[in-house]
Every structure is written in C-alpha cells, then in structure tokens.
Amino acid sequence: MLRDAETYSSVTGGERPYGGTLLQDLSIAGQVLNMMDDPRHAEIRRLVSSGLTPRMIRRVEDDLRARTRRLLDGVEPGVGFDFLVDVAAELPMQMICILLGVPESERHWLFHAIEPQFDFGGSRSAAMPQMSAEEAGSRMYTYGSELIAAKRAEPTDDMLSVVANATDPSLSDLELYLFFSLLFSAGAETTRNAVAGGLLALIENPAQMALLRDDLSALPTAIEEMVRWTSPSPSKRRTATRAVTLGGCDIEPGQKVQVWEESANRDSLVFEQPDVFDITRKPNPHLGFGYGIHYCLGANLARLELRVLFEELLSRFSSARLVKPVEWTRSNRHTGIRHLVVELGA
C-alpha cells in the first residue's frame, strides 16, 4: 500500500484531528502534505526539503546538545521526575520551534496551549488550564496564522519563512497553516514518544541498556530498534483509486484501507523474534518512518534528537528505573506516553 501511491491515495485524509480514525473524507485533505498525492505532493515536499539545509541541521544539533545538557543538569540523581514532560517533550518542541522560527519567549506557552490536540481525553501538563481539543485547535490556528503573516512580512532564517515566501510552488494561507500544524504533530509529538518509549524499552530490558551504555557506538542500530519498537505513528489510511485485490480481499474504488505500520513492525516473517527488543538488530527494515513517497521528511532530524539525547543521558547517569506505572495517552493516531516518572542514578 505505501509503495503504490497511485492505487492507494492519500488525498481524502483519514486521521481524526483529535485521535482516532475517520471513515469520512476530510475537507482539508489535499491541502496538507501528508494528505496529498503527486504531483502537488512532490512539489511541496521539494520546497520543504530546501529548508532543511546543512546549516540549519548544524544549528539544530548545536542547540539541541546545549539544551539537553541544561535539562539533564536539572535532574537530581535518585529523585523521581516525569521524563516525558521534563525532557522527552521539551527537546522535540524546541527543535520544531527553531525550524518554524517561533520566538523563544513564546515556545512554552504555544506548546502547552496546543498540547490537548495530541492527548485525546487527557493532558500531560499542569502549566495550562484544562481545555478541549477544539479550544487547543483554535489557539493553534490563531497563533499559526499570525506567525505566518509575520514571516511573510519580515522573513527570518527558518523553514517557515522559506515556505511562506515561496513562489514556485506558492502555498495558500490554509496550506501554510496546515503545514505549520503538521510539523508539530509529525515532528514534536512523534519524536517525544520515540524518546520516552526508547527509554522505557531500555528500562524494561536492562541487559540492552548495559550493552548500549558500554558501547555508545551501537546507538545508530539502537535508535532504529527504538523506532521499530515504539512505532510512534502506528497507522495510515488510504483510499483505493481502482479495483484491487489486497491480501485476498477485493477492494473497490473509493473504499478505505488502513495500513498498520505498528503491526508490520512486529511481523515474524520479516523480523526474527519481533517481540524482543534488540539494539543490535540488523537488518531492521521497520516502517516507523513510513515508506514510499510519504516517507518521513524529518527522519534524520528525529535520529539526531534520539542520538544526542541518549549520548548525553547514558554518559551521565549510571541507571534508570520506573518510579510509577507508565500512563499512556488515549489515541490511535499516536503511540503516546502521557507520563513516564523515572529515577536516574548518579
């Protein structure tokens, strides 16, 4: 399905804005990157990729490592803290804000204001009064629209300025806002779940944690295994454009088909011992970053964030353990952790 974008179209959408899967088509489908088909999808993807310059990546890495060290400086060994809220959510949010050119003074307000969109039925943070996902969406729309207008009037050195001022192709106001929203959903939310889920996997598999701590050169394969294991974006919906048979099932044009990458990532025909967390797993052809024309644009950024975070954490702390049971979010849009209270050893 993911390989054949002509037969299985993304244009009609399928993700419920606040968690879950819709059978109905979405009005915004065809106007946001993950709900587009080629050639429009390819045009905008090339434009967005042009904003991920080597200079931007270097800037992000330097900032990420400095922020990671400051965050870990604030962790008191032997004292429980919420790793999801205090570390795993903080770093990806900062990276997305850098790419979008969100002023530093506005970042925490923005992220806490829109966070209910990513945690259907709950909230991870007490920093903002409890609000509905609809209210959070309204706040995000207002802020995003104002930021886009500012980037058009006075461009700065960030991806949003590149996209907002492009002429070939040019994006409508709605397409620009949906791009802004998508980066938070596809970038900040999925990466923080991979970070938190990765630490949880290491805690639950202490031999693997010891192996990685003793040899940080194993981080590249460990990161791929974390992404396979956690599957932060578990599924996609597509619409058949022609009659086709898939897995012995006859599908008619217009029918909806759901692909579960999370299930594929535990396929025993592809992975030896798929339910074992193995940081040395090779090869590891997981679908954690998707596949085909919609392969995750930010995959290398996500790998960078995971690498820097675990380099710093495992070099600094001797152990990690759960203090409370893990609390999960209520959504099949993201495989998300709401709270991960841990204690790190000196």
C-alpha positions in Angstrom: 0.0 0.0 0.0 2.6 2.5 1.0 4.7 1.7 -2.1 1.8 2.1 -4.6 0.6 5.7 -4.1 -1.3 5.7 -7.4 -3.6 2.9 -6.3 -3.9 4.0 -2.6 -4.5 7.7 -2.5 -3.7 9.9 0.5 -5.9 12.8 -0.7 -9.0 12.0 1.3 -7.3 12.1 4.6 -8.5 9.8 7.4 -7.0 11.0 10.7 -9.4 12.3 13.2 -8.0 15.7 14.3 -8.0 14.7 18.0 -7.3 11.0 17.9 -8.9 8.0 16.2 -9.6 7.2 12.6 -12.3 8.6 10.3 -14.1 6.7 7.6 -15.4 10.0 6.2 -13.2 12.2 3.9 -11.8 15.4 5.4 -12.4 18.8 4.0 -8.7 19.7 4.4 -7.5 16.6 2.5 -5.4 17.5 -0.5 -4.2 20.7 1.2 -1.8 19.3 3.8 1.4 17.4 2.9 0.5 14.1 4.4 -2.9 14.1 2.7 -1.6 14.9 -0.8 -0.8 12.9 -3.9 1.8 13.7 -6.6 2.4 15.9 -8.4 1.4 18.6 -5.8 2.8 16.5 -3.0 6.2 16.2 -4.8 6.4 20.0 -5.4 5.7 20.9 -1.8 8.0 18.2 -0.5 10.9 19.6 -2.6 10.2 23.1 -1.2 10.1 21.9 2.4 13.3 19.9 1.9 15.1 23.0 0.7 14.5 24.5 4.2 16.4 21.6 5.8 19.8 22.9 4.8 23.1 21.6 6.3 23.5 25.0 8.0 20.0 24.5 9.6 20.9 21.0 10.7 24.2 22.1 12.3 22.4 24.9 14.1 19.8 22.5 15.4 22.4 20.0 16.6 24.4 22.6 18.5 21.3 24.0 20.1 19.9 20.5 20.9 23.1 19.4 22.7 23.3 22.5 24.7 19.6 22.3 25.7 20.0 18.6 26.5 22.9 19.3 28.9 21.0 22.1 30.6 17.9 19.9 31.1 20.0 17.0 32.5 21.8 19.4 34.8 18.4 20.0 36.4 17.9 16.2 37.1 18.7 15.3 40.7 20.0 11.7 40.8 17.9 9.4 43.0 14.8 11.7 42.8 11.8 10.8 40.7 10.7 13.1 37.9 8.5 13.0 34.8 10.9 12.2 32.0 8.1 12.7 29.4 7.1 16.2 30.4 10.5 17.5 31.5 12.8 16.0 28.8 11.2 14.0 26.1 8.5 16.6 25.3 10.8 19.6 25.7 13.6 18.8 23.2 11.5 18.0 20.1 9.3 21.0 20.8 12.3 23.3 20.8 13.6 21.8 17.6 10.3 22.3 15.8 10.1 25.8 17.1 13.6 26.5 15.8 12.7 25.2 12.3 9.5 27.3 12.3 11.1 30.4 13.8 8.9 30.6 16.9 10.4 33.2 19.3 11.9 31.6 22.3 9.7 33.6 24.7 6.5 32.1 23.1 7.5 28.5 22.8 6.3 27.0 26.1 3.1 28.9 26.0 2.4 27.7 22.5 3.2 24.1 23.2 1.1 23.9 26.4 -1.7 25.7 24.7 -1.9 23.2 21.8 -0.9 20.0 23.7 -4.5 18.7 24.2 -4.7 18.0 20.5 -2.1 15.3 20.9 -3.5 13.7 24.0 -7.2 12.9 23.3 -9.0 12.8 26.6 -6.3 14.0 28.9 -3.4 16.4 29.5 0.3 15.9 30.2 0.9 19.3 31.7 -0.5 21.4 34.5 1.1 24.5 33.0 -2.2 25.5 31.3 -5.8 25.2 32.5 -7.5 22.1 31.1 -9.2 22.7 27.8 -10.8 20.8 25.0 -9.0 19.7 21.9 -11.2 22.1 19.9 -10.1 25.0 22.1 -6.5 24.0 21.6 -7.0 23.8 17.9 -8.4 27.3 17.9 -5.4 28.6 19.8 -3.1 26.9 17.4 -4.9 28.4 14.3 -4.8 31.9 15.7 -1.1 31.7 16.6 0.0 30.0 13.5 -1.9 32.4 11.2 -0.3 35.4 13.0 3.2 33.8 12.8 2.8 33.1 9.1 1.8 36.7 8.4 4.9 37.9 10.3 7.2 35.6 8.3 5.7 36.9 5.1 6.2 40.5 6.1 9.7 40.0 7.6 11.3 36.7 6.6 13.9 35.2 9.0 16.3 32.3 8.8 13.9 29.4 9.3 11.9 26.9 7.3 8.5 28.6 7.7 9.9 31.8 6.2 11.2 29.7 3.2 7.8 28.1 2.7 5.7 31.2 3.3 7.6 33.3 0.8 8.0 30.7 -1.9 6.6 31.4 -5.4 7.3 28.0 -7.2 5.2 26.5 -5.8 3.3 29.0 -3.7 1.1 27.9 -0.8 -2.3 29.3 0.1 -2.9 30.7 3.6 -4.7 27.4 4.5 -1.9 25.2 3.1 0.6 27.3 5.1 -1.3 26.9 8.4 -1.8 23.2 7.8 2.0 22.9 7.2 2.7 24.7 10.5 0.2 22.4 12.3 1.7 19.3 10.7 5.2 20.0 11.8 4.1 20.0 15.4 2.1 16.8 15.0 4.5 14.9 12.9 7.7 16.3 14.4 7.3 17.2 18.1 4.7 14.6 19.1 6.1 11.5 17.3 9.7 12.2 18.4 8.9 12.7 22.0 7.1 9.4 22.0 10.1 7.7 20.4 12.4 9.3 23.1 10.1 8.3 26.0 9.3 4.9 24.6 13.0 4.3 23.9 14.0 5.0 27.5 11.1 2.8 28.7 12.4 0.0 26.4 15.9 0.3 27.9 14.5 0.3 31.5 12.4 -2.8 30.7 15.4 -4.5 29.1 18.3 -3.8 31.5 20.8 -6.0 29.6 20.2 -3.9 26.5 20.7 -0.7 28.5 24.0 -2.0 29.9 25.1 -3.1 26.4 24.4 0.4 25.0 26.0 2.2 27.9 29.2 0.2 27.5 29.3 0.9 23.7 27.6 4.1 22.5 28.8 3.3 19.0 25.8 1.0 18.9 23.4 4.0 19.1 22.6 4.0 15.3 21.2 0.5 15.4 19.7 1.1 18.9 17.8 4.1 17.5 16.3 2.1 14.7 15.2 -0.5 17.1 13.6 2.1 19.4 11.6 3.4 16.4 10.6 -0.1 15.4 9.6 -1.0 19.0 7.7 2.2 19.8 6.1 2.8 16.4 5.2 6.4 17.3 2.9 6.8 14.2 1.1 3.5 14.2 -1.2 3.6 11.1 -2.2 5.3 7.9 -5.5 5.4 6.0 -5.7 5.3 2.2 -8.5 5.4 -0.4 -8.4 2.9 -3.3 -8.5 4.6 -6.7 -9.2 1.4 -8.6 -10.4 -2.1 -8.1 -7.6 -4.1 -6.5 -7.1 -7.3 -4.5 -5.0 -7.0 -1.4 -4.2 -9.9 0.9 -7.0 -11.9 -0.7 -9.6 -9.1 -0.2 -11.3 -7.5 -3.1 -11.3 -3.7 -2.7 -13.5 -1.4 -4.8 -12.6 2.2 -5.9 -13.4 4.6 -3.2 -13.2 2.1 -0.3 -11.0 2.9 2.6 -8.0 0.8 3.6 -6.0 1.1 6.8 -2.3 0.1 7.0 -0.9 -0.6 10.4 2.9 0.0 10.4 2.9 -0.9 14.1 1.8 -4.4 13.2 4.2 -4.6 10.3 7.0 -3.7 12.7 6.3 -6.9 14.7 5.9 -9.2 11.6 7.6 -12.5 12.3 8.1 -13.1 8.6 10.3 -10.1 8.4 11.9 -9.8 11.9 13.5 -12.6 13.8 12.0 -12.6 17.3 9.9 -9.5 16.7 8.8 -9.2 20.3 12.3 -9.0 21.6 13.9 -5.5 22.0 17.4 -5.9 20.4 19.6 -2.9 20.0 21.9 -4.8 17.7 19.2 -5.9 15.3 20.4 -5.9 11.6 18.9 -5.6 9.2 15.9 -3.6 10.6 13.6 -2.7 7.8 11.0 -1.1 10.1 8.2 1.2 8.9 8.5 3.6 11.9 9.2 6.4 9.5 6.7 5.3 6.9 7.6 4.2 3.4 7.2 5.4 -0.2 6.5 9.0 -1.3 5.3 9.9 2.2 8.5 8.7 4.0 9.1 11.0 7.0 10.8 14.2 5.9 12.1 14.7 9.4 13.5 11.2 9.9 17.1 12.3 10.1 16.2 15.1 12.5 14.4 12.5 14.7 17.5 10.3 14.6 19.7 13.3 15.5 17.5 14.1 18.5 17.5 10.5 19.8 21.3 10.2 19.3 22.1 13.4 21.2 19.7 12.7 24.0 20.9 9.2 24.7 24.6 10.0 24.2 24.2 12.6 27.0 21.9 10.7 29.3 23.8 7.4 29.2 27.1 9.1 29.6 25.9 11.0 32.7 23.7 8.6 34.6 24.5 5.1 35.7 21.0 3.7 35.9 17.3 4.3 35.3 14.2 2.8 36.9 10.5 3.4 36.8 9.0 5.1 39.9 5.3 4.8 38.9 3.5 2.8 36.3 3.6 4.3 32.8 0.5 6.3 31.9 -0.4 6.1 28.2 -2.4 8.6 26.0 -5.8 7.6 24.6 -5.3 7.8 20.8 -4.6 5.5 17.9 -3.2 8.4 16.0 0.0 8.3 18.0 1.5 5.7 20.3 1.9 8.1 23.1 3.0 8.2 26.7 1.3 10.7 28.9 3.6 10.4 32.0 6.9 8.5 32.5 8.1 9.0 36.0 11.6 7.7 36.4 14.6 7.9 38.7 18.1 8.2 37.3 21.2 7.0 39.2 24.4 9.1 39.6 
